[in-house]
Amino acid sequence: MLFGTEAGGARRWIIIAGFNFQPSEFAKVGFILFFAAILTDIKKNGKISSFVLGFCYPLFWIIPIVISIFILQNHFSATFLICVVTCVQMFIAGTKLRYFFGVGSTGIAGILSLVLFKNQGTMGDGFRSTRIQTWLDPFSNPTGDGWQIINSLYAIGSGRIFGLGLGQGKQKYLYLPEPHNDFIFAILAEELGFFGCLIVISLFVIFIWRGIIISLRAPDTFGSLVSIGIVCLIGIQAMMNIAVVTGTIPVTGVPLPFFSYGGTAMIANLVAVGILLNISKSCEKK
């Protein structure tokens, strides 16, 4: 709040020595390690099946995330990712599934109320409500809020089966906003076509599959929870980005891991993969 740089209506960046730095990208990796350590401790003490220590206590630490990232930084996608990854880690650690259903239904209702209804002065003057309305019918405002997703769909459709050729895409020239970042998959679809998209998606599937194997073969609980957290973080980001670009879910600022332009996100993802590879060195050979 004091030193952040505002862009696009959100204050998520800090400039240090001329370099833009987005703390929430490293917070994603940091919380994976943090929650893995907490859950490992609880499991060692045999309290993971307890409602208070195995469920409520880990979730208590999500409150600072919601305050610092969602409310102050207006960064719903980062908050959502951290919360989902945390819940997956808790489930893998042994937290009982029935706890998630009861509290989860209440949480989802609360999140939807924040996202769907306008809350002047605190939630960005209803911009999330506008995003959902645009997602439902982007052609209702083709030159306004619907411009980005419409041009994304044009780019995907133009690629057909084999694409227009690498570097031959047209939508990136002043038509599609953020073609190098959040909507890079649309340009990839336009230039490389259906088969190019299939290859990229297959690479992410292989990454998720290998990451799950590393988690299953990890030498200890901590390594297993860290592995599954990293796999979920990168896998969910990829799925959300592709879903946004194809109009499957409302537009949200989630980059495509390893493809989208962005220094902080790229470094954070490489750090996460480095940790995953380090764990894989200690895995049991099967």
Sequence and secondary structure as in RCSB ss.txt:
>XXXX:A:sequence
MLFGTEAGGARRWIIIAGFNFQPSEFAKVGFILFFAAILTDIKKNGKISSFVLGFCYPLFWIIPIVISIFILQNH
FSATFLICVVTCVQMFIAGTKLRYFFGVGSTGIAGILSLVLFKNQGTMGDGFRSTRIQTWLDPFSNPTGDGWQII
NSLYAIGSGRIFGLGLGQGKQKYLYLPEPHNDFIFAILAEELGFFGCLIVISLFVIFIWRGIIISLRAPDTFGSL
VSIGIVCLIGIQAMMNIAVVTGTIPVTGVPLPFFSYGGTAMIANLVAVGILLNISKSCEKK
>XXXX:A:secstr
  SEEEETTEEEEEEETTEEE HHHHHHHHHHHHHHHHHHHHHHTT TT HIIIIIHHHHTHHHHIIIIIIIS  
HHHHHHHHHHHHHHHHHHT  HHHHHHHHHHHHHHHHHHHHS  TTTSSTTHHHHHHHHHH GGGSTTTTTHHHH
HHHHHHHHHTTT S TT  STTTTTSSSTTTTTHHHHHHHHHHHHHHHHHHHHHHHHHHHHHHHHHH SSHHHHH
HHHHHHHHHHHHHHHHHHHHTTSS       TTTS  HHHHHHHHHHHHHHHHHHHTS   
